């Protein structure tokens, strides 16, 4: 009798203006690779590009509104603190800091060889 091997599903990929962007499923939700999108600007500095995007007050406000509407465990007090700090020139925010400090679910970050930063498809 032949034994079947169940392979995990591969990430889906879409083409955006000639570039491949991965869509990863996490807890049955689709997340779009922000890292792949950042590669469009500079393939060697995607983390820096995402960090600069997260520094933007408009980005923070958008993410905060999305989390308030979709995440009952969102830490609003920490969000308000981050939003107040966004006015400072010295302000730095990484996806990991955002996720850990606010309990965000709209963005996920994976370390390692096949890691990256992903945004929930309804969040982006």
C-alpha positions as CSV (number, residue, x, y, z in Angstrom):
1,X,0.0,0.0,0.0
2,X,1.3,3.4,-1.0
3,X,1.6,6.0,1.8
4,X,0.5,9.5,0.9
5,X,2.6,12.4,2.0
6,X,0.6,15.6,2.9
7,X,2.6,18.6,1.8
8,X,1.8,22.0,3.3
9,X,0.2,24.4,0.8
10,X,2.6,26.7,-0.9
11,X,2.3,30.4,-0.6
12,X,0.2,32.0,-3.3
13,X,2.0,34.6,-5.5
14,X,0.6,37.5,-7.4
15,X,2.1,39.6,-10.1
16,X,2.2,43.4,-9.3
17,X,3.6,45.5,-12.1
18,X,6.0,42.7,-13.2
19,X,7.1,41.8,-9.6
20,X,6.2,38.7,-7.7
21,X,4.5,39.3,-4.3
22,X,3.8,36.5,-1.9
23,X,0.5,36.0,-0.2
24,X,0.9,33.9,3.0
25,X,-2.0,32.4,5.0
26,X,-1.9,32.8,8.7
27,X,-4.8,31.5,10.8
28,X,-6.9,31.2,7.6
29,X,-6.3,34.9,6.7
30,X,-4.4,36.1,3.7
31,X,-1.4,38.3,4.4
32,X,0.4,40.2,1.6
33,X,4.2,40.5,1.8
34,X,5.2,44.0,2.4
35,X,8.8,42.9,2.1
36,X,8.2,41.9,-1.5
37,X,6.6,45.3,-2.1
38,X,9.5,47.1,-0.5
39,X,11.9,45.2,-2.8
40,X,10.5,47.3,-5.6
41,X,12.2,50.3,-4.1
42,X,15.5,48.6,-3.0
43,X,16.0,44.9,-2.8
44,X,18.9,45.2,-0.3
45,X,17.2,47.4,2.3
46,X,13.6,46.2,2.6
47,X,13.7,46.4,6.4
48,X,14.8,50.0,6.3
49,X,12.1,50.9,3.8
50,X,9.4,49.2,6.0
51,X,10.7,50.9,9.1
52,X,10.5,54.3,7.4
53,X,6.9,53.5,6.2
54,X,6.0,52.7,9.8
55,X,7.5,56.0,11.1
56,X,4.9,57.9,9.0
57,X,2.2,59.3,11.2
58,X,-0.4,58.7,8.6
59,X,0.6,55.0,8.4
60,X,0.4,54.7,12.2
61,X,-3.0,56.4,12.3
62,X,-4.3,54.1,9.5
63,X,-3.0,50.9,11.2
64,X,-4.5,52.1,14.5
65,X,-7.9,52.6,13.1
66,X,-7.8,49.2,11.3
67,X,-6.7,47.5,14.6
68,X,-9.5,49.3,16.6
69,X,-12.1,48.1,14.2
70,X,-10.8,44.5,13.8
71,X,-8.8,43.6,16.9
72,X,-10.6,43.5,20.3
73,X,-7.2,43.0,22.1
74,X,-5.5,46.0,20.5
75,X,-3.6,48.1,23.1
76,X,-5.1,51.5,22.4
77,X,-3.1,53.2,25.2
78,X,0.2,52.0,23.7
79,X,-1.1,53.1,20.3
80,X,-1.7,56.6,21.5
81,X,1.8,56.8,23.0
82,X,3.3,55.6,19.7
83,X,1.2,58.1,17.8
84,X,2.4,60.9,20.0
85,X,6.0,59.9,19.5
86,X,5.7,59.9,15.7
87,X,6.1,63.7,15.7
88,X,9.6,63.4,16.9
89,X,12.6,63.3,14.6
90,X,14.2,60.6,16.7
91,X,11.1,58.3,16.4
92,X,11.8,54.8,15.2
93,X,9.3,52.0,14.9
94,X,9.8,48.5,13.6
95,X,7.1,46.0,12.7
96,X,8.2,43.8,15.7
97,X,7.9,46.8,18.1
98,X,4.4,47.7,16.7
99,X,3.2,44.1,17.0
100,X,4.5,43.5,20.5
101,X,3.6,46.8,22.0
102,X,0.0,47.1,20.6
103,X,-1.0,43.4,20.2
104,X,-1.5,44.1,16.6
105,X,-2.8,41.4,14.3
106,X,-3.0,43.4,11.0
107,X,0.8,43.0,10.5
108,X,2.9,39.9,11.2
109,X,6.6,39.6,11.0
110,X,8.6,36.4,10.5
111,X,12.3,36.1,11.1
112,X,14.6,33.8,9.2
113,X,15.4,32.7,5.7
114,X,11.8,32.8,4.4
115,X,10.7,35.5,6.7
116,X,9.4,39.0,6.1
117,X,6.7,41.5,7.1
118,X,3.2,40.8,6.0
119,X,0.0,42.9,6.2
120,X,-3.5,41.4,6.5
121,X,-5.0,41.8,3.0
122,X,-7.9,44.0,4.4
123,X,-5.4,46.1,6.2
124,X,-3.3,47.1,3.2
